[in-house]
């Protein structure tokens, strides 16, 4: 399953929808999280699918 489908499917299971613009913003947030995490220990979770599942859907 590609990354956008995982996000859309997870939100759908919660009864929510997401626009293409919101997906792009989430991707930008993910990129910023990973870049900042390189010099500031924010999270040990860095794989895209794990970020979606463990940081946003739990």
C-alpha positions as CSV (number, residue, x, y, z in Angstrom):
1,X,0.0,0.0,0.0
2,X,1.5,3.4,-0.9
3,X,1.8,6.1,1.7
4,X,-1.1,8.2,0.6
5,X,-3.4,5.2,0.6
6,X,-2.4,4.3,4.1
7,X,-3.2,7.8,5.3
8,X,-6.5,7.9,3.4
9,X,-7.6,4.4,4.5
10,X,-6.8,5.2,8.2
11,X,-8.7,8.4,8.1
12,X,-11.6,6.7,6.3
13,X,-11.8,4.1,9.1
14,X,-12.2,7.0,11.5
15,X,-15.0,8.4,9.4
16,X,-12.8,11.3,8.0
17,X,-11.8,12.4,4.6
18,X,-8.7,14.2,3.4
19,X,-8.1,16.5,0.5
20,X,-5.1,16.4,-1.8
21,X,-3.9,19.7,-0.2
22,X,-4.1,18.2,3.2
23,X,-2.1,15.1,2.1
24,X,0.6,17.5,0.7
25,X,0.7,19.4,4.0
26,X,1.0,16.1,5.9
27,X,3.9,15.1,3.6
28,X,5.6,18.5,4.3
29,X,5.1,18.0,8.0
30,X,6.7,14.6,7.8
31,X,9.7,16.0,5.9
32,X,10.1,18.7,8.5
33,X,9.9,16.2,11.3
34,X,12.6,14.0,9.8
35,X,14.9,17.0,9.0
36,X,14.5,18.4,12.5
37,X,14.9,15.0,14.1
38,X,18.5,14.8,12.6
39,X,19.7,17.4,15.2
40,X,17.0,17.4,17.8
41,X,15.8,14.0,19.2
42,X,12.0,14.3,18.6
43,X,11.2,10.7,17.8
44,X,12.8,7.3,17.1
45,X,10.0,6.6,14.6
46,X,11.1,7.8,11.2
47,X,9.5,5.5,8.6
48,X,6.6,7.2,6.8
49,X,4.1,4.4,7.5
50,X,5.2,4.1,11.1
51,X,4.7,7.8,11.6
52,X,1.2,7.6,10.2
53,X,0.2,4.6,12.3
54,X,2.1,5.2,15.6
55,X,2.2,9.0,15.8
56,X,-1.1,9.9,14.3
57,X,-3.5,7.0,14.6
58,X,-2.7,5.8,18.1
